[in-house]
Amino acid sequence: MANEHLKVIAGIDTHADTHHVAIITDAGRHIADKEFLAVGSGYRKIIEFITQFGPVIAAGVEGTGSYGAELARTLTQEGIQVLEVMRPNRQGRRLKGKSDPLDAYQAAESVLAGRGTATPKARDGAVESLRVLRAERNSAMRARVAVMTQAQSILTAAPEPLRARYRGLTAAAMMAALGKSRPAGSLSEPANATAIVLKRLASRYRHLHQELALIDAELDAIITIHAPMIRDLHGVGTDVASQLLVTVGDNPERITSEAKFAALVGVAPIPASSGKTTRHRLSRGGDRQANKAIHHVALVRMMSDTRTKTYVARRRQEGKNSKEIMRCLKRYIAREIYDQLLHPQPAPDAGALRALRKTKKITLQAAADNLQVWPTRLSRLERGLTRDDVFHQRYENWLNEH
């Protein structure tokens, strides 16, 4: 029978087949623990077990991204606050030992102490669809690279007449040519067997290439519906956008500040000062895939964004090295992406520039000459193929003045 005056906290140690649940009071007193099957009926029994002692303050669950994912969803649907609990440190385990009941009680105690807990990802929206599609994409990418590497390795040791057909071709052209080949003859002949294997590898490569194209189209469709404006940022395409959305999750409100987002994507500055030297270094924490996405945006902007090029040149004059400039740049990019995720802002209407230019009967070449840029740059900006907000404003001001 539930005690209305007793408030409880649950701790759950999750496994593939079973979950162990422990209950403590809001004063830290151990009440009970029990093991349940990790199936639908077991989840219902867990809820009954947790709620029979009194109002539930929260439930600390280990592994909300793996074995505890469905349990976390079920508890949330029942109105129980779920907190993700980190694994106990090794020192604590050496002192207190390890067992399922001990781990469950430690999970509950972590919630009570507010130590080593976080709000888990919801995993019930479009971002979860992006996550599973990206998981498939990553494995397909690795498989395609493995097929390419194997084909090149086999061709390296192949007889000279076979190697001569594909010498000088790029990797992609080589795979396309191998796919069009028509090997024949007895498999007992090494040259014939090699040609047939290469043909099959090329067919596998083509299939993986088509699979990746399909996945990319599906990712693009989801982002277009649920978060289209994130790709308005310079350097952010479908791959980068999908990774950042997966990192943030379906419930971005759990990341309560821009500084926390920077730490999450591994771009928070880390002090590395000593003696008379005051400096910061690149962070090695956070989601490394998200950090890779931020790094990609930084590289794209350093090559094609006027504002970024100006910033990099100024920092070099101040004596900053490449690593320090990249660290600062990633931090600014993270701030911009965080603002766009929580408060989306559309890109400037590039089509209006072309309409304004034609209204004033100014040719593209004349505008390019006055702005001292190539006509192709203006054309790409007007067609929305590139984004440069600073240059967009400069171009618009020039058009309005003429």
Secondary structure as UniProt FT lines:
FT   TURN            4..5
FT   STRAND          8..14
FT   STRAND          18..25
FT   TURN            26..27
FT   STRAND          30..37
FT   HELIX           40..51
FT   STRAND          56..61
FT   TURN            64..68
FT   HELIX           69..77
FT   TURN            78..79
FT   STRAND          82..85
FT   HELIX           90..96
FT   HELIX           100..113
FT   STRAND          117..118
FT   HELIX           126..156
FT   HELIX           160..166
FT   TURN            167..168
FT   HELIX           171..180
FT   TURN            187..188
FT   HELIX           190..226
FT   HELIX           228..232
FT   TURN            234..235
FT   HELIX           238..248
FT   HELIX           252..254
FT   HELIX           258..264
FT   TURN            265..266
FT   STRAND          270..271
FT   TURN            275..276
FT   STRAND          280..281
FT   HELIX           288..304
FT   HELIX           306..317
FT   TURN            318..319
FT   HELIX           322..342
FT   HELIX           351..359
FT   TURN            360..361
FT   HELIX           364..371
FT   HELIX           375..382
FT   TURN            383..384
FT   HELIX           389..401
//
